[in-house]
């Protein structure tokens, strides 16, 4: 019983501390961390697209500025897609070059209006 109370108190304290920190969880890396922190991407991690996706987008729990998206595929040189200057928004995106069939990793970087940085990556397959 005492162990249960101590564990419950520890969880409550950790939850309260995270709720007070607006940047709690922002040091985590995607894809697992992205799902836990409320970040959604298109293409999603593990997606199988029919044809080359036209855009990469990320939706954050608060406004961010997308800085770069780096696409890598086995046997190919990485392609850095610089995001055009845009105001911070909850959903940000960038046009992608035409992608040949294959498996890709899209590593992204973003920055909040207050200067905090986030990054992550997702993998997807183009058919």
Secondary structure as the mmCIF struct_conf table of DSSP 4:
data_model
#
loop_
_struct_conf.conf_type_id
_struct_conf.id
_struct_conf.beg_label_comp_id
_struct_conf.beg_label_asym_id
_struct_conf.beg_label_seq_id
_struct_conf.end_label_comp_id
_struct_conf.end_label_asym_id
_struct_conf.end_label_seq_id
HELX_RH_AL_P HELX_RH_AL_P1 UNK A 2 UNK A 20
TURN_TY1_P TURN_TY1_P1 UNK A 22 UNK A 27
TURN_TY1_P TURN_TY1_P2 UNK A 30 UNK A 31
HELX_RH_AL_P HELX_RH_AL_P2 UNK A 32 UNK A 37
TURN_TY1_P TURN_TY1_P3 UNK A 38 UNK A 38
STRN STRN1 UNK A 40 UNK A 42
BEND BEND1 UNK A 43 UNK A 43
HELX_LH_PP_P HELX_LH_PP_P1 UNK A 44 UNK A 44
TURN_TY1_P TURN_TY1_P4 UNK A 45 UNK A 46
STRN STRN2 UNK A 47 UNK A 49
BEND BEND2 UNK A 50 UNK A 51
BEND BEND3 UNK A 54 UNK A 54
STRN STRN3 UNK A 55 UNK A 73
TURN_TY1_P TURN_TY1_P5 UNK A 74 UNK A 75
BEND BEND4 UNK A 76 UNK A 76
STRN STRN4 UNK A 79 UNK A 82
HELX_LH_PP_P HELX_LH_PP_P2 UNK A 83 UNK A 85
STRN STRN5 UNK A 89 UNK A 95
HELX_LH_PP_P HELX_LH_PP_P3 UNK A 96 UNK A 98
BEND BEND5 UNK A 101 UNK A 101
STRN STRN6 UNK A 102 UNK A 112
TURN_TY1_P TURN_TY1_P6 UNK A 113 UNK A 114
BEND BEND6 UNK A 115 UNK A 115
STRN STRN7 UNK A 117 UNK A 126
#
